[in-house]
Structures are given as C-alpha cells and as structure tokens.
Amino acid sequence: MDILAILQENARTSIAEISRQVGLSENGIRYRLEKLEKMGYITSYTALLNPRKFGKKVTAVFHLNTIPRSTPSVIARLKDMAELDTIYQTTGNFSIMATGLFEDTEELNAFVTKKLACPGIVDFSFEVVTRKHKEGPFSI
C-alpha cells in the first residue's frame, strides 16, 4: 500500500504506522510527505463530516441556467446559501451545477421556492440523490 492510499483511508495515520506499512523509515516518510505537499499533490489534511449526523438526510443536485452576464452575481448569491455544499460553473446544457444538503423534502421544497428562484436564473432543474455508489479520492 502506498502513502497516499493510507492517508486517503485515514488522514490521521501516524508517520510511524505509515512507515511500518510501506517499509520505509519515518524520516523517509516525512521527506516524501513534504515533497508531495510542496508539489501540490496533498493540499490539506481534513476531517470529512457525515451530513446525516447533522440531520441532513436529503442530497440534491441542481442544474441552473443563467443569463450569461448575471452568472457571477448568481454564483455570489449561491455561495451565501448555507444549504449549498458545492457549486461549479459548467459548460453544456447548464451554466451552474450545485449540490445541496437538506433535512427533508420539505426543507428542499422551501429552498427551491423561496431561495433558488432569484434574478439571473432563467431555468433550473434538480434531482434528489437516492444512493451514493462511489466517492473518489480527489477533492474537486
């Protein structure tokens, strides 16, 4: 198992444990970690939170079309919405894709009717995620 795979599984794994698993000295592990950090392969060590433990049981994926000149201001407004977890500016059929976390479908519906319908958004659709099958190792 390599260093990055070990850290992906548990970012709190000690250098001594990584050393034992990969068969390198602790100094060798420290050197490699510093090099991976400096080269930008590792950007942070972070705790991933479980949204269900915070009462967020519904995940929705939003696709939004904006008036092109309004896209920056729409994104600025979306960034202030606590319900939205991730926001991407995209190409293709929609100009923005976002994911949101909600306690239930009532909260989701209130968000859609009261917050999402704002100036600059000309069309949107959303889907509720029913099951996650894979989560990759990259934070994008």
PyMOL commands that set and color helices and strands:
alter all, ss='L'
color gray80, all
select helices_A, chain A and resi 3-9+15-22+26-38+51-54+68-79+105-116
alter helices_A, ss='H'
color red, helices_A
select strands_A, chain A and resi 58-66+84-89+96-102+121-129
alter strands_A, ss='S'
color yellow, strands_A
deselect
rebuild
show_as cartoon
